[in-house]
Amino acid sequence: MMGTEGKAPRPPVRMCVRCQVTTETPVVVCVVHQNSGPGFVVYACRACAVHFPPQPDARTTLPQSGRAGDER
Ligand SMILES: [Zn+2]
C-alpha cells in the first residue's frame, strides 16, 4: 500500500545556485542548453535573483560595442 491519501504534495523546492539554500520560491535565472542531452534550469532564491542579469532571451542580440552612436 502506498498510502498517499491525505498527504500534501511536496512544494517544488529548488536549491539556489548562489547561496546554496533550498527555496520554495525559486526564480529562474539561467537556462543552460547542451548540445547533447537536455539542458537544465538554474534557479536562485528571490533574494539572490536580483543579483543576476535579466533573462537573456529578449536581449541576446545586443551589440558588443557597448555604447554606440558616439564615435566620430
Ligand atoms: Zn540565494
N, CA, C, O and the ligand as a Tripos MOL2 file, in Angstrom:
@<TRIPOS>MOLECULE
protein
  289   287    73     0     0
PROTEIN
NO_CHARGES

@<TRIPOS>ATOM
      1 N           0.8480   -1.2000    0.0000 N.3       1 MET1
      2 CA          0.0000    0.0000    0.0000 C.3       1 MET1
      3 C           0.8820    1.2470    0.0000 C.2       1 MET1
      4 O           1.8180    1.3670    0.7900 O.2       1 MET1
      5 N           0.5650    2.1550   -0.8890 N.am      2 MET2
      6 CA          1.3700    3.3650   -0.9500 C.3       2 MET2
      7 C           0.9820    4.3510    0.1440 C.2       2 MET2
      8 O           1.8420    5.0180    0.7200 O.2       2 MET2
      9 N          -0.3060    4.4400    0.4290 N.am      3 GLY3
     10 CA         -0.7450    5.3400    1.4930 C.3       3 GLY3
     11 C          -0.5180    6.7880    1.1630 C.2       3 GLY3
     12 O           0.0030    7.5510    1.9770 O.2       3 GLY3
     13 N          -0.9110    7.1660   -0.0320 N.am      4 THR4
     14 CA         -0.6890    8.5570   -0.4330 C.3       4 THR4
     15 C          -1.8800    9.4400   -0.0780 C.2       4 THR4
     16 O          -1.8530   10.6480   -0.3160 O.2       4 THR4
     17 N          -2.9090    8.8510    0.4810 N.am      5 GLU5
     18 CA         -4.1050    9.6370    0.7450 C.3       5 GLU5
     19 C          -3.8960   10.5640    1.9490 C.2       5 GLU5
     20 O          -3.3270   10.1740    2.9680 O.2       5 GLU5
     21 N          -4.3630   11.7700    1.7990 N.am      6 GLY6
     22 CA         -4.2640   12.7180    2.9030 C.3       6 GLY6
     23 C          -2.9060   13.3600    3.0230 C.2       6 GLY6
     24 O          -2.6740   14.1600    3.9300 O.2       6 GLY6
     25 N          -2.0020   13.0220    2.1210 N.am      7 LYS7
     26 CA         -0.6820   13.6530    2.1980 C.3       7 LYS7
     27 C          -0.5930   14.8010    1.1990 C.2       7 LYS7
     28 O          -0.9530   14.6550    0.0310 O.2       7 LYS7
     29 N          -0.1170   15.9210    1.6680 N.am      8 ALA8
     30 CA          0.0430   17.0600    0.7710 C.3       8 ALA8
     31 C           1.3040   16.8650   -0.0580 C.2       8 ALA8
     32 O           2.3250   16.3900    0.4380 O.2       8 ALA8
     33 N           1.2160   17.2360   -1.3160 N.am      9 PRO9
     34 CA          2.4070   17.1080   -2.1700 C.3       9 PRO9
     35 C           3.5160   18.0390   -1.7070 C.2       9 PRO9
     36 O           3.2690   19.0970   -1.1280 O.2       9 PRO9
     37 N           4.7110   17.6270   -1.9730 N.am     10 ARG10
     38 CA          5.8480   18.4650   -1.5880 C.3      10 ARG10
     39 C           5.8790   19.7480   -2.4110 C.2      10 ARG10
     40 O           5.5650   19.7370   -3.6010 O.2      10 ARG10
     41 N           6.2480   20.8220   -1.7880 N.am     11 PRO11
     42 CA          6.4050   22.0610   -2.5590 C.3      11 PRO11
     43 C           7.6030   21.9350   -3.4750 C.2      11 PRO11
     44 O           8.5750   21.2510   -3.1540 O.2      11 PRO11
     45 N           7.5280   22.6000   -4.6250 N.am     12 PRO12
     46 CA          8.6140   22.4960   -5.6060 C.3      12 PRO12
     47 C           9.8530   23.2660   -5.1610 C.2      12 PRO12
     48 O          10.1440   24.3470   -5.6730 O.2      12 PRO12
     49 N          10.5520   22.7140   -4.2330 N.am     13 VAL13
     50 CA         11.7360   23.4060   -3.7270 C.3      13 VAL13
     51 C          12.9070   23.2370   -4.6940 C.2      13 VAL13
     52 O          13.0770   22.1820   -5.3050 O.2      13 VAL13
     53 N          13.6860   24.2610   -4.8190 N.am     14 ARG14
     54 CA         14.8980   24.2260   -5.6420 C.3      14 ARG14
     55 C          16.0430   24.8000   -4.8270 C.2      14 ARG14
     56 O          15.8330   25.5630   -3.8850 O.2      14 ARG14
     57 N          17.2380   24.4270   -5.1970 N.am     15 MET15
     58 CA         18.3890   24.9600   -4.4880 C.3      15 MET15
     59 C          18.9130   26.1960   -5.2120 C.2      15 MET15
     60 O          19.0890   26.1990   -6.4300 O.2      15 MET15
     61 N          19.1520   27.2210   -4.4470 N.am     16 CYS16
     62 CA         19.6760   28.4560   -5.0190 C.3      16 CYS16
     63 C          21.1120   28.2260   -5.4580 C.2      16 CYS16
     64 O          21.9170   27.6530   -4.7240 O.2      16 CYS16
     65 N          21.4200   28.6820   -6.6720 N.am     17 VAL17
     66 CA         22.7640   28.4570   -7.2180 C.3      17 VAL17
     67 C          23.7730   29.3990   -6.5630 C.2      17 VAL17
     68 O          24.9800   29.1730   -6.6370 O.2      17 VAL17
     69 N          23.2810   30.4350   -5.9350 N.am     18 ARG18
     70 CA         24.1980   31.4410   -5.3780 C.3      18 ARG18
     71 C          24.5080   31.1750   -3.9100 C.2      18 ARG18
     72 O          25.6720   31.1600   -3.5100 O.2      18 ARG18
     73 N          23.4640   30.9660   -3.1070 N.am     19 CYS19
     74 CA         23.7000   30.7740   -1.6770 C.3      19 CYS19
     75 C          23.5000   29.3280   -1.2510 C.2      19 CYS19
     76 O          23.6120   28.9980   -0.0700 O.2      19 CYS19
     77 N          23.2040   28.4670   -2.2200 N.am     20 GLN20
     78 CA         23.1240   27.0290   -1.9510 C.3      20 GLN20
     79 C          22.0620   26.6860   -0.9110 C.2      20 GLN20
     80 O          22.1880   25.6990   -0.1850 O.2      20 GLN20
     81 N          21.0400   27.4900   -0.8480 N.am     21 VAL21
     82 CA         19.9700   27.2410    0.1090 C.3      21 VAL21
     83 C          18.7080   26.8590   -0.6540 C.2      21 VAL21
     84 O          18.3740   27.4810   -1.6620 O.2      21 VAL21
     85 N          18.0290   25.8640   -0.1850 N.am     22 THR22
     86 CA         16.7970   25.4730   -0.8500 C.3      22 THR22
     87 C          15.7180   26.5030   -0.5820 C.2      22 THR22
     88 O          15.5550   26.9850    0.5390 O.2      22 THR22
     89 N          14.9830   26.8310   -1.6360 N.am     23 THR23
     90 CA         13.9430   27.8320   -1.5180 C.3      23 THR23
     91 C          12.6410   27.2940   -2.0890 C.2      23 THR23
     92 O          12.6440   26.5050   -3.0340 O.2      23 THR23
     93 N          11.5360   27.7260   -1.5110 N.am     24 GLU24
     94 CA         10.2340   27.3080   -2.0210 C.3      24 GLU24
     95 C           9.7270   28.2690   -3.0830 C.2      24 GLU24
     96 O           8.6960   28.0260   -3.7100 O.2      24 GLU24
     97 N          10.4490   29.3520   -3.2790 N.am     25 THR25
     98 CA         10.0750   30.3230   -4.3140 C.3      25 THR25
     99 C          11.2370   30.5320   -5.2660 C.2      25 THR25
    100 O          11.8190   31.6150   -5.3250 O.2      25 THR25
    101 N          11.5700   29.4860   -6.0130 N.am     26 PRO26
    102 CA         12.7190   29.5850   -6.9130 C.3      26 PRO26
    103 C          12.4480   30.5220   -8.0770 C.2      26 PRO26
    104 O          11.3250   30.6180   -8.5710 O.2      26 PRO26
    105 N          13.4810   31.1980   -8.4980 N.am     27 VAL27
    106 CA         13.3890   32.0910   -9.6520 C.3      27 VAL27
    107 C          14.3790   31.6100  -10.7010 C.2      27 VAL27
    108 O          15.5510   31.3830  -10.4020 O.2      27 VAL27
    109 N          13.9120   31.4580  -11.9120 N.am     28 VAL28
    110 CA         14.7860   31.0010  -12.9860 C.3      28 VAL28
    111 C          15.7220   32.1350  -13.3850 C.2      28 VAL28
    112 O          15.2780   33.2040  -13.8040 O.2      28 VAL28
    113 N          17.0040   31.8920  -13.2520 N.am     29 VAL29
    114 CA         17.9720   32.9340  -13.5940 C.3      29 VAL29
    115 C          18.7500   32.5870  -14.8550 C.2      29 VAL29
    116 O          19.3430   33.4640  -15.4830 O.2      29 VAL29
    117 N          18.7480   31.3220  -15.2220 N.am     30 CYS30
    118 CA         19.5050   30.9260  -16.4020 C.3      30 CYS30
    119 C          19.0230   29.5670  -16.8830 C.2      30 CYS30
    120 O          18.6630   28.6980  -16.0890 O.2      30 CYS30
    121 N          19.0250   29.4030  -18.2040 N.am     31 VAL31
    122 CA         18.6880   28.1070  -18.7840 C.3      31 VAL31
    123 C          19.8720   27.6550  -19.6120 C.2      31 VAL31
    124 O          20.2460   28.2990  -20.5920 O.2      31 VAL31
    125 N          20.4530   26.5480  -19.2080 N.am     32 VAL32
    126 CA         21.6510   26.0640  -19.8820 C.3      32 VAL32
    127 C          21.2480   25.0530  -20.9480 C.2      32 VAL32
    128 O          20.5910   24.0500  -20.6710 O.2      32 VAL32
    129 N          21.6600   25.3470  -22.1640 N.am     33 HIS33
    130 CA         21.3550   24.4380  -23.2710 C.3      33 HIS33
    131 C          22.6040   23.6430  -23.6150 C.2      33 HIS33
    132 O          23.6860   24.1970  -23.8070 O.2      33 HIS33
    133 N          22.4290   22.3580  -23.6860 N.am     34 GLN34
    134 CA         23.5560   21.4980  -24.0090 C.3      34 GLN34
    135 C          23.3720   20.8850  -25.3820 C.2      34 GLN34
    136 O          22.2510   20.6460  -25.8310 O.2      34 GLN34
    137 N          24.4850   20.6370  -26.0360 N.am     35 ASN35
    138 CA         24.4030   20.0410  -27.3630 C.3      35 ASN35
    139 C          23.8990   18.6070  -27.2740 C.2      35 ASN35
    140 O          23.0980   18.1660  -28.0980 O.2      35 ASN35
    141 N          24.3690   17.9010  -26.2820 N.am     36 SER36
    142 CA         23.9420   16.5170  -26.1250 C.3      36 SER36
    143 C          23.1270   16.3800  -24.8560 C.2      36 SER36
    144 O          23.5780   16.7390  -23.7680 O.2      36 SER36
    145 N          21.9440   15.8650  -25.0060 N.am     37 GLY37
    146 CA         21.0900   15.6960  -23.8470 C.3      37 GLY37
    147 C          20.3260   16.9630  -23.5410 C.2      37 GLY37
    148 O          20.6240   18.0250  -24.0880 O.2      37 GLY37
    149 N          19.3520   16.8550  -22.6790 N.am     38 PRO38
    150 CA         18.5340   18.0120  -22.3290 C.3      38 PRO38
    151 C          19.3050   19.0050  -21.4770 C.2      38 PRO38
    152 O          20.2220   18.6360  -20.7440 O.2      38 PRO38
    153 N          18.9260   20.2460  -21.5830 N.am     39 GLY39
    154 CA         19.5680   21.2700  -20.7750 C.3      39 GLY39
    155 C          18.9840   21.2680  -19.3780 C.2      39 GLY39
    156 O          18.1450   20.4330  -19.0390 O.2      39 GLY39
    157 N          19.4370   22.2060  -18.5790 N.am     40 PHE40
    158 CA         18.8940   22.3010  -17.2350 C.3      40 PHE40
    159 C          18.6810   23.7580  -16.8660 C.2      40 PHE40
    160 O          19.2410   24.6700  -17.4740 O.2      40 PHE40
    161 N          17.8610   23.9430  -15.8590 N.am     41 VAL41
    162 CA         17.4990   25.2900  -15.4600 C.3      41 VAL41
    163 C          18.2000   25.6270  -14.1520 C.2      41 VAL41
    164 O          18.2340   24.8220  -13.2210 O.2      41 VAL41
    165 N          18.7520   26.8210  -14.1020 N.am     42 VAL42
    166 CA         19.4290   27.2740  -12.8950 C.3      42 VAL42
    167 C          18.4780   28.1590  -12.1100 C.2      42 VAL42
    168 O          17.9140   29.1160  -12.6400 O.2      42 VAL42
    169 N          18.3100   27.8240  -10.8450 N.am     43 TYR43
    170 CA         17.4030   28.5820  -10.0020 C.3      43 TYR43
    171 C          18.1660   29.3670   -8.9510 C.2      43 TYR43
    172 O          19.2900   29.0370   -8.5720 O.2      43 TYR43
    173 N          17.5060   30.4170   -8.5020 N.am     44 ALA44
    174 CA         18.0400   31.1690   -7.3770 C.3      44 ALA44
    175 C          16.8640   31.5730   -6.5010 C.2      44 ALA44
    176 O          15.7220   31.6210   -6.9570 O.2      44 ALA44
    177 N          17.1530   31.8600   -5.2540 N.am     45 CYS45
    178 CA         16.0880   32.3310   -4.3870 C.3      45 CYS45
    179 C          15.7640   33.7790   -4.7400 C.2      45 CYS45
    180 O          16.5040   34.4260   -5.4810 O.2      45 CYS45
    181 N          14.6810   34.2690   -4.2190 N.am     46 ARG46
    182 CA         14.2390   35.6120   -4.6070 C.3      46 ARG46
    183 C          15.2490   36.6760   -4.1870 C.2      46 ARG46
    184 O          15.3950   37.6970   -4.8590 O.2      46 ARG46
    185 N          15.9260   36.4450   -3.1080 N.am     47 ALA47
    186 CA         16.8930   37.4320   -2.6340 C.3      47 ALA47
    187 C          18.1030   37.4940   -3.5500 C.2      47 ALA47
    188 O          18.6790   38.5620   -3.7580 O.2      47 ALA47
    189 N          18.4840   36.3520   -4.0930 N.am     48 CYS48
    190 CA         19.6720   36.3110   -4.9370 C.3      48 CYS48
    191 C          19.3350   36.6200   -6.3900 C.2      48 CYS48
    192 O          20.2050   37.0230   -7.1620 O.2      48 CYS48
    193 N          18.0970   36.4340   -6.7530 N.am     49 ALA49
    194 CA         17.7160   36.6050   -8.1580 C.3      49 ALA49
    195 C          17.9650   38.0230   -8.6450 C.2      49 ALA49
    196 O          18.1810   38.2440   -9.8360 O.2      49 ALA49
    197 N          17.9350   38.9820   -7.7300 N.am     50 VAL50
    198 CA         18.1390   40.3780   -8.1340 C.3      50 VAL50
    199 C          19.5860   40.6310   -8.5150 C.2      50 VAL50
    200 O          19.8960   41.6300   -9.1650 O.2      50 VAL50
    201 N          20.4710   39.7300   -8.1120 N.am     51 HIS51
    202 CA         21.8910   39.9110   -8.4300 C.3      51 HIS51
    203 C          22.2410   39.3250   -9.7920 C.2      51 HIS51
    204 O          23.3490   39.5050  -10.2980 O.2      51 HIS51
    205 N          21.2870   38.6310  -10.3650 N.am     52 PHE52
    206 CA         21.5300   38.0550  -11.6810 C.3      52 PHE52
    207 C          20.9720   38.9720  -12.7560 C.2      52 PHE52
    208 O          19.9750   39.6600  -12.5350 O.2      52 PHE52
    209 N          21.6070   38.9840  -13.9110 N.am     53 PRO53
    210 CA         21.0630   39.7800  -15.0180 C.3      53 PRO53
    211 C          19.7350   39.1900  -15.4740 C.2      53 PRO53
    212 O          19.4560   38.0140  -15.2410 O.2      53 PRO53
    213 N          18.9230   40.0090  -16.1220 N.am     54 PRO54
    214 CA         17.6310   39.5100  -16.6030 C.3      54 PRO54
    215 C          17.8160   38.4420  -17.6540 C.2      54 PRO54
    216 O          18.9040   38.2510  -18.1960 O.2      54 PRO54
    217 N          16.7400   37.7590  -17.9260 N.am     55 GLN55
    218 CA         16.7750   36.6700  -18.8940 C.3      55 GLN55
    219 C          17.3090   37.1620  -20.2360 C.2      55 GLN55
    220 O          16.8110   38.1460  -20.7830 O.2      55 GLN55
    221 N          18.3120   36.4840  -20.7620 N.am     56 PRO56
    222 CA         18.9820   36.9480  -21.9870 C.3      56 PRO56
    223 C          18.1730   36.7010  -23.2470 C.2      56 PRO56
    224 O          18.6060   37.0700  -24.3390 O.2      56 PRO56
    225 N          17.0310   36.0980  -23.1190 N.am     57 ASP57
    226 CA         16.2650   35.7530  -24.3130 C.3      57 ASP57
    227 C          15.8730   36.9940  -25.1080 C.2      57 ASP57
    228 O          15.9710   37.0080  -26.3350 O.2      57 ASP57
    229 N          15.4330   38.0210  -24.4140 N.am     58 ALA58
    230 CA         14.9130   39.1980  -25.1050 C.3      58 ALA58
    231 C          16.0370   40.0910  -25.6140 C.2      58 ALA58
    232 O          15.8500   40.8500  -26.5650 O.2      58 ALA58
    233 N          17.1860   40.0030  -24.9910 N.am     59 ARG59
    234 CA         18.2570   40.9100  -25.3890 C.3      59 ARG59
    235 C          19.5430   40.1570  -25.7010 C.2      59 ARG59
    236 O          20.6310   40.5470  -25.2780 O.2      59 ARG59
    237 N          19.3920   39.0840  -26.4400 N.am     60 THR60
    238 CA         20.5550   38.2860  -26.7870 C.3      60 THR60
    239 C          21.2700   38.8470  -27.9970 C.2      60 THR60
    240 O          22.3630   38.3990  -28.3440 O.2      60 THR60
    241 N          20.6560   39.8260  -28.6410 N.am     61 THR61
    242 CA         21.2610   40.3760  -29.8600 C.3      61 THR61
    243 C          21.8560   41.7550  -29.6160 C.2      61 THR61
    244 O          21.9570   42.5690  -30.5340 O.2      61 THR61
    245 N          22.2430   42.0080  -28.3850 N.am     62 LEU62
    246 CA         22.8570   43.2990  -28.0960 C.3      62 LEU62
    247 C          24.2190   43.4020  -28.7790 C.2      62 LEU62
    248 O          24.9600   42.4210  -28.8340 O.2      62 LEU62
    249 N          24.5440   44.5600  -29.2870 N.am     63 PRO63
    250 CA         25.8720   44.7360  -29.9010 C.3      63 PRO63
    251 C          26.9480   44.6930  -28.8260 C.2      63 PRO63
    252 O          26.7200   45.1040  -27.6880 O.2      63 PRO63
    253 N          28.1040   44.1990  -29.1910 N.am     64 GLN64
    254 CA         29.1790   44.0570  -28.2190 C.3      64 GLN64
    255 C          30.0040   45.3290  -28.0760 C.2      64 GLN64
    256 O          30.9300   45.3870  -27.2670 O.2      64 GLN64
    257 N          29.6750   46.3320  -28.8500 N.am     65 SER65
    258 CA         30.4840   47.5530  -28.8400 C.3      65 SER65
    259 C          30.0640   48.4940  -27.7240 C.2      65 SER65
    260 O          30.5100   49.6400  -27.6640 O.2      65 SER65
    261 N          29.2130   48.0090  -26.8510 N.am     66 GLY66
    262 CA         28.8020   48.8550  -25.7350 C.3      66 GLY66
    263 C          27.9620   50.0260  -26.2030 C.2      66 GLY66
    264 O          26.9380   49.8270  -26.8560 O.2      66 GLY66
    265 N          28.3710   51.2360  -25.8840 N.am     67 ARG67
    266 CA         27.6160   52.4130  -26.2800 C.3      67 ARG67
    267 C          27.9740   52.8270  -27.7060 C.2      67 ARG67
    268 O          29.0830   53.2900  -27.9760 O.2      67 ARG67
    269 N          27.0580   52.6590  -28.5660 N.am     68 ALA68
    270 CA         27.3120   53.0230  -29.9480 C.3      68 ALA68
    271 C          26.6620   54.3630  -30.2510 C.2      68 ALA68
    272 O          25.8050   54.8270  -29.4980 O.2      68 ALA68
    273 N          27.0670   54.9830  -31.3440 N.am     69 GLY69
    274 CA         26.4480   56.2160  -31.7570 C.3      69 GLY69
    275 C          27.2240   57.4450  -31.3510 C.2      69 GLY69
    276 O          26.7760   58.5660  -31.5940 O.2      69 GLY69
    277 N          28.3840   57.2610  -30.7340 N.am     70 ASP70
    278 CA         29.1510   58.4210  -30.3050 C.3      70 ASP70
    279 C          30.5610   58.4120  -30.8730 C.2      70 ASP70
    280 O          31.4490   59.1130  -30.3880 O.2      70 ASP70
    281 N          30.7460   57.6100  -31.9030 N.am     71 GLU71
    282 CA         32.0870   57.5430  -32.4770 C.3      71 GLU71
    283 C          32.1780   58.5030  -33.6640 C.2      71 GLU71
    284 O          31.2590   58.5660  -34.4800 O.2      71 GLU71
    285 N          33.2470   59.2260  -33.7600 N.am     72 ARG72
    286 CA         33.4170   60.1770  -34.8570 C.3      72 ARG72
    287 C          34.8130   60.0170  -35.4310 C.2      72 ARG72
    288 O          35.1780   60.7220  -36.3710 O.2      72 ARG72
    289 ZN         20.0710   32.5270   -2.7750 Zn       73 ZN73
@<TRIPOS>BOND
     1     1     2 1
     2     2     3 1
     3     3     4 2
     4     3     5 am
     5     5     6 1
     6     6     7 1
     7     7     8 2
     8     7     9 am
     9     9    10 1
    10    10    11 1
    11    11    12 2
    12    11    13 am
    13    13    14 1
    14    14    15 1
    15    15    16 2
    16    15    17 am
    17    17    18 1
    18    18    19 1
    19    19    20 2
    20    19    21 am
    21    21    22 1
    22    22    23 1
    23    23    24 2
    24    23    25 am
    25    25    26 1
    26    26    27 1
    27    27    28 2
    28    27    29 am
    29    29    30 1
    30    30    31 1
    31    31    32 2
    32    31    33 am
    33    33    34 1
    34    34    35 1
    35    35    36 2
    36    35    37 am
    37    37    38 1
    38    38    39 1
    39    39    40 2
    40    39    41 am
    41    41    42 1
    42    42    43 1
    43    43    44 2
    44    43    45 am
    45    45    46 1
    46    46    47 1
    47    47    48 2
    48    47    49 am
    49    49    50 1
    50    50    51 1
    51    51    52 2
    52    51    53 am
    53    53    54 1
    54    54    55 1
    55    55    56 2
    56    55    57 am
    57    57    58 1
    58    58    59 1
    59    59    60 2
    60    59    61 am
    61    61    62 1
    62    62    63 1
    63    63    64 2
    64    63    65 am
    65    65    66 1
    66    66    67 1
    67    67    68 2
    68    67    69 am
    69    69    70 1
    70    70    71 1
    71    71    72 2
    72    71    73 am
    73    73    74 1
    74    74    75 1
    75    75    76 2
    76    75    77 am
    77    77    78 1
    78    78    79 1
    79    79    80 2
    80    79    81 am
    81    81    82 1
    82    82    83 1
    83    83    84 2
    84    83    85 am
    85    85    86 1
    86    86    87 1
    87    87    88 2
    88    87    89 am
    89    89    90 1
    90    90    91 1
    91    91    92 2
    92    91    93 am
    93    93    94 1
    94    94    95 1
    95    95    96 2
    96    95    97 am
    97    97    98 1
    98    98    99 1
    99    99   100 2
   100    99   101 am
   101   101   102 1
   102   102   103 1
   103   103   104 2
   104   103   105 am
   105   105   106 1
   106   106   107 1
   107   107   108 2
   108   107   109 am
   109   109   110 1
   110   110   111 1
   111   111   112 2
   112   111   113 am
   113   113   114 1
   114   114   115 1
   115   115   116 2
   116   115   117 am
   117   117   118 1
   118   118   119 1
   119   119   120 2
   120   119   121 am
   121   121   122 1
   122   122   123 1
   123   123   124 2
   124   123   125 am
   125   125   126 1
   126   126   127 1
   127   127   128 2
   128   127   129 am
   129   129   130 1
   130   130   131 1
   131   131   132 2
   132   131   133 am
   133   133   134 1
   134   134   135 1
   135   135   136 2
   136   135   137 am
   137   137   138 1
   138   138   139 1
   139   139   140 2
   140   139   141 am
   141   141   142 1
   142   142   143 1
   143   143   144 2
   144   143   145 am
   145   145   146 1
   146   146   147 1
   147   147   148 2
   148   147   149 am
   149   149   150 1
   150   150   151 1
   151   151   152 2
   152   151   153 am
   153   153   154 1
   154   154   155 1
   155   155   156 2
   156   155   157 am
   157   157   158 1
   158   158   159 1
   159   159   160 2
   160   159   161 am
   161   161   162 1
   162   162   163 1
   163   163   164 2
   164   163   165 am
   165   165   166 1
   166   166   167 1
   167   167   168 2
   168   167   169 am
   169   169   170 1
   170   170   171 1
   171   171   172 2
   172   171   173 am
   173   173   174 1
   174   174   175 1
   175   175   176 2
   176   175   177 am
   177   177   178 1
   178   178   179 1
   179   179   180 2
   180   179   181 am
   181   181   182 1
   182   182   183 1
   183   183   184 2
   184   183   185 am
   185   185   186 1
   186   186   187 1
   187   187   188 2
   188   187   189 am
   189   189   190 1
   190   190   191 1
   191   191   192 2
   192   191   193 am
   193   193   194 1
   194   194   195 1
   195   195   196 2
   196   195   197 am
   197   197   198 1
   198   198   199 1
   199   199   200 2
   200   199   201 am
   201   201   202 1
   202   202   203 1
   203   203   204 2
   204   203   205 am
   205   205   206 1
   206   206   207 1
   207   207   208 2
   208   207   209 am
   209   209   210 1
   210   210   211 1
   211   211   212 2
   212   211   213 am
   213   213   214 1
   214   214   215 1
   215   215   216 2
   216   215   217 am
   217   217   218 1
   218   218   219 1
   219   219   220 2
   220   219   221 am
   221   221   222 1
   222   222   223 1
   223   223   224 2
   224   223   225 am
   225   225   226 1
   226   226   227 1
   227   227   228 2
   228   227   229 am
   229   229   230 1
   230   230   231 1
   231   231   232 2
   232   231   233 am
   233   233   234 1
   234   234   235 1
   235   235   236 2
   236   235   237 am
   237   237   238 1
   238   238   239 1
   239   239   240 2
   240   239   241 am
   241   241   242 1
   242   242   243 1
   243   243   244 2
   244   243   245 am
   245   245   246 1
   246   246   247 1
   247   247   248 2
   248   247   249 am
   249   249   250 1
   250   250   251 1
   251   251   252 2
   252   251   253 am
   253   253   254 1
   254   254   255 1
   255   255   256 2
   256   255   257 am
   257   257   258 1
   258   258   259 1
   259   259   260 2
   260   259   261 am
   261   261   262 1
   262   262   263 1
   263   263   264 2
   264   263   265 am
   265   265   266 1
   266   266   267 1
   267   267   268 2
   268   267   269 am
   269   269   270 1
   270   270   271 1
   271   271   272 2
   272   271   273 am
   273   273   274 1
   274   274   275 1
   275   275   276 2
   276   275   277 am
   277   277   278 1
   278   278   279 1
   279   279   280 2
   280   279   281 am
   281   281   282 1
   282   282   283 1
   283   283   284 2
   284   283   285 am
   285   285   286 1
   286   286   287 1
   287   287   288 2
@<TRIPOS>SUBSTRUCTURE
     1 MET1         2 RESIDUE 1 A MET
     2 MET2         6 RESIDUE 1 A MET
     3 GLY3        10 RESIDUE 1 A GLY
     4 THR4        14 RESIDUE 1 A THR
     5 GLU5        18 RESIDUE 1 A GLU
     6 GLY6        22 RESIDUE 1 A GLY
     7 LYS7        26 RESIDUE 1 A LYS
     8 ALA8        30 RESIDUE 1 A ALA
     9 PRO9        34 RESIDUE 1 A PRO
    10 ARG10       38 RESIDUE 1 A ARG
    11 PRO11       42 RESIDUE 1 A PRO
    12 PRO12       46 RESIDUE 1 A PRO
    13 VAL13       50 RESIDUE 1 A VAL
    14 ARG14       54 RESIDUE 1 A ARG
    15 MET15       58 RESIDUE 1 A MET
    16 CYS16       62 RESIDUE 1 A CYS
    17 VAL17       66 RESIDUE 1 A VAL
    18 ARG18       70 RESIDUE 1 A ARG
    19 CYS19       74 RESIDUE 1 A CYS
    20 GLN20       78 RESIDUE 1 A GLN
    21 VAL21       82 RESIDUE 1 A VAL
    22 THR22       86 RESIDUE 1 A THR
    23 THR23       90 RESIDUE 1 A THR
    24 GLU24       94 RESIDUE 1 A GLU
    25 THR25       98 RESIDUE 1 A THR
    26 PRO26      102 RESIDUE 1 A PRO
    27 VAL27      106 RESIDUE 1 A VAL
    28 VAL28      110 RESIDUE 1 A VAL
    29 VAL29      114 RESIDUE 1 A VAL
    30 CYS30      118 RESIDUE 1 A CYS
    31 VAL31      122 RESIDUE 1 A VAL
    32 VAL32      126 RESIDUE 1 A VAL
    33 HIS33      130 RESIDUE 1 A HIS
    34 GLN34      134 RESIDUE 1 A GLN
    35 ASN35      138 RESIDUE 1 A ASN
    36 SER36      142 RESIDUE 1 A SER
    37 GLY37      146 RESIDUE 1 A GLY
    38 PRO38      150 RESIDUE 1 A PRO
    39 GLY39      154 RESIDUE 1 A GLY
    40 PHE40      158 RESIDUE 1 A PHE
    41 VAL41      162 RESIDUE 1 A VAL
    42 VAL42      166 RESIDUE 1 A VAL
    43 TYR43      170 RESIDUE 1 A TYR
    44 ALA44      174 RESIDUE 1 A ALA
    45 CYS45      178 RESIDUE 1 A CYS
    46 ARG46      182 RESIDUE 1 A ARG
    47 ALA47      186 RESIDUE 1 A ALA
    48 CYS48      190 RESIDUE 1 A CYS
    49 ALA49      194 RESIDUE 1 A ALA
    50 VAL50      198 RESIDUE 1 A VAL
    51 HIS51      202 RESIDUE 1 A HIS
    52 PHE52      206 RESIDUE 1 A PHE
    53 PRO53      210 RESIDUE 1 A PRO
    54 PRO54      214 RESIDUE 1 A PRO
    55 GLN55      218 RESIDUE 1 A GLN
    56 PRO56      222 RESIDUE 1 A PRO
    57 ASP57      226 RESIDUE 1 A ASP
    58 ALA58      230 RESIDUE 1 A ALA
    59 ARG59      234 RESIDUE 1 A ARG
    60 THR60      238 RESIDUE 1 A THR
    61 THR61      242 RESIDUE 1 A THR
    62 LEU62      246 RESIDUE 1 A LEU
    63 PRO63      250 RESIDUE 1 A PRO
    64 GLN64      254 RESIDUE 1 A GLN
    65 SER65      258 RESIDUE 1 A SER
    66 GLY66      262 RESIDUE 1 A GLY
    67 ARG67      266 RESIDUE 1 A ARG
    68 ALA68      270 RESIDUE 1 A ALA
    69 GLY69      274 RESIDUE 1 A GLY
    70 ASP70      278 RESIDUE 1 A ASP
    71 GLU71      282 RESIDUE 1 A GLU
    72 ARG72      286 RESIDUE 1 A ARG
    73 ZN73       289 GROUP 0 **** ****
